[in-house]
Amino acid sequence: MKIDILAVGVHPDDVELSASGTLLRHIAQGKTVGLLDLSRGEMGTRGTAELRDREAAEAAQLMGASFRKNIGLEDGFFTYTKEALYKIMHIIREHQPDIVLANALEDRHPDHGRAAKLTADACFYAGLAKAVTVDEHGAPQSRWRPKAVYHYIQDRNLKPDFVVDITPYMEQKMALIQTFSSQFFAPQATDQFATELSTPISGVDFMEFLYAKARAYGREAGFQYAEAFNTARTPGVGSLFDLV
């Protein structure tokens, strides 16, 4: 199954928090989207890997993604290895995305920056003919290099290279985020969640922070709400009118 966009996150909910408005916008335009989680988020303070698996599946269905996969790297302790690169390369070659969205280039959580490099490098190596991967039948996969890799901005307010207008999709984005109820403030939660340790994203005011962040990134471009991205290479446009 070829797709238009592959959105990669080292933890389940990374994509929803920082790029789901952009994905919803493109799905509405008829583009196909796949989701790839590098780990199950098992080191997270709240919830369990099994619960986060269920939340991730629910979010993917609600988004309208073509698929959601997980390559099972060790949350918190994954390293830059040939094995990890090849796992991501396999997915890239299988689904041949034109665009890949990846974790932030740098962030508060050390996993994010490491995952950003791992994903971007896998996109490059997937285009090399001598870096061989095989499909489920044991046949060599065709090489494939995405046209672009864009890094969504996460916790730290990095200066963006561009922003995407998500104003019509902001409420849908927030609904997607809320599917990860184990991670966020939920007054209706069971006692198990109510007694778990708090985290930087589990406070009662975190959802308001997300609205404010989207407003701040959208303001300079004249959008009510926006998501922000960085790119490691200079992007090009065919016309000045492609820029707003």
N, C-alpha and C positions, 0 to 999 in steps of 0.2 A: 504493500500500500504506500504509494507516494503521497507525501503531504507537503503543504506550503510552509508551515512553521513548526519547528520543534522547540518547545519551551522546556528547559532543563533547570532543575533545582536540586541542591544537595539535600534539602529536607522537604518532606511533604509540607505544604503551605507556603514555601518560598515563592513559588510562581503566583499563587493566588494573592499573596500580600502585595506583590510589587509589579506584576505584569498582566494580571487577569483582565483588567479593563481593556488593555490593548488587544488581548486575544479575543475577547468578546466582540470588539469592534470589527476585527478581521473575519471572524466567523460569520457575523452579520453581513459582511461583504461577499460571502461565498467561499472564503479561504478555508482550507483544512488545517487542523491543529492537532499535534500530538504532544503528550506530556511525558517527561522522563524524570523520575526521582532517582538520585544517586544512592541515597540511603533511606532507611525506614524511620529515621528520626528517633532511634531507640535510646539515645542519650538525653533526650529532652526531659526536663524536670517534671513535666505533667504528662499524664497519659501513658500509653504503652505502644509498642510497635504494632501490635495487632489492632488496637483501636485506631491508630493513625492510618493503617492500611484501609480500614473501612471508611474513614473520613475522606481519604484521598480519592477512593473510588466514587463516593457520593459527589464530591466536588467535580470530578471529571465528567460525570453524567450530567450534572446540572449545567456545566459550562457548554456541553455539546462537543467535547473533544473526541477525536476519532479513536484514541486509545490513551491509556496511561500505563507505563511500565516502570519497573524498579530493578536496578542492577545490583542492589544489595551490598554496596560498599559499607564499611564500618563507620557509623556515625561518630564524628569527633576524632577518629584515629586513622581515617583513610590516608594513604600517601600517594604520591605521584609515582605510579608504577606502569610498566608495560601492560600488565594485566588489566588495570583500570582503564587505560587508554583504549585498549582493544575492545573492552566491553562497550564503551561509548561509540567507538568507530563502527561496531557491528550494528548498532541501532541507526546510526546516521546512514550507513549504506543500505540498510533494509528499507528505510522510509524516505530517503533522498529529499530532505527538506531544503528549500531554497534559502530560508532564514533560520538561524538558531538564536534563541534568547537564552542567556546564561546568567549565573549569579554575578553579584557586584564585584568589580575589580578589587575593591578593598572595603572592609566593613568591620563592625564591632565583633561579630562572630568570626573567628579565624577560619572556619570551614568555608565561608563564602568566597573569600579571595582565592583559596586553594582550589576550590571547585571551578572558579572562573577560568583559571589557567588550564586546568585539566580538560575542561570542555572545549575551550578555544583551540588547544593543541590537538585534541582528538579530531576536530573539524579539519585541521590542516592535514594530519596524517591519513585521514580517510580518503584523501585525494591522491595518495601515493600508490602506484601500481604494485610495488614490491612489498607493501605492508598488507599481507594476505589475511583475510578473514573468510569464514565459510558460513553458509546458511544452514538451516535446520536439516537439510538433506546432505550436507557435506560438500556442497558445490561452492567454489570460490565466489565471493560477492564482487560485484562491479565496484570500482572505486567511485567515490562521490565526494565532492567538496562543496559545502554550502556557499552561496554567493556572499553572505554576510553573517557576521556574529555580532550581536548587540547585547550589552550587559545592562540589565535592569538595576536601578539604584534601590538599595534596601534600607537599612536602619540609618546609616550616616547620610547626611544631606550633601552628597557630592555635587559638584557643578555639572549639570548635564550637557551633553553634546546635542541632544534634541529631546523634545517631549512629544507625547501623543495625546491628543484630545480624547478623553474618556468620559466627557460630561454625560452623554446619553446612557452610559453603562455603569455609572458610579454605584447606583443602588444594587445592580446585579453583581457587581464586584463585591460589595459588602456582604451580600447573601452567600456568595461563594466562600468568603473568609469565615463566615459564621458556621459553615459545615465542620470546621475544625474546632468544635466546641470544647474539646479537652484542653486546648491551648489558651483560650481567652476567657474573659470574665463572663460567667453565665449564672445569673441568679437562680435559674431553674435547675441547675446541675444537682446531681446526687451529693450526698455527704462526702463520698470519696473525693470528688473534685473540690468541694468546698474546703476540705481540710488539707489539700495539697499545698506545697510551697508556692509562693507567688514568684512571678518572673517579670522581666521588663515588658512583656506583652499581655500579661494577664490582668492588668489593672482596669478599673472601671472606666478610666478615661482614654484607654488606648484606641478605641474606635473613633473617638473625636479627633485624636491625633492623626489618624489616617485621612480623615476628611481635610484637616488643616494642611497636611503635607501635600495632598493632591491639589488643593487650592493654591498653595504657594508655588508649586511647579507650573501650574497652569497660568498663573497671573501674567507673567512676562510675555507669554505667547498670545494672550487674549482669550484663554480658555477658562471655563469655570473650574474644571478638574482635569488634571493631566497626570500621566505616569512618565518618569524620566529615565533616560538611557545614556550610557556611555558607549563609545566605539573605540577600538584600538587602532583603527585605520581611518583615514579621511574618507567620508562618504561623498558620493558624487550625485548630481542631479542633472536631468536633461534640459531643464528649463528653470529660470528664476521663479517662475510662477508655481513651481512645485513647493516653494518655500512660503510660509505664511508668517 
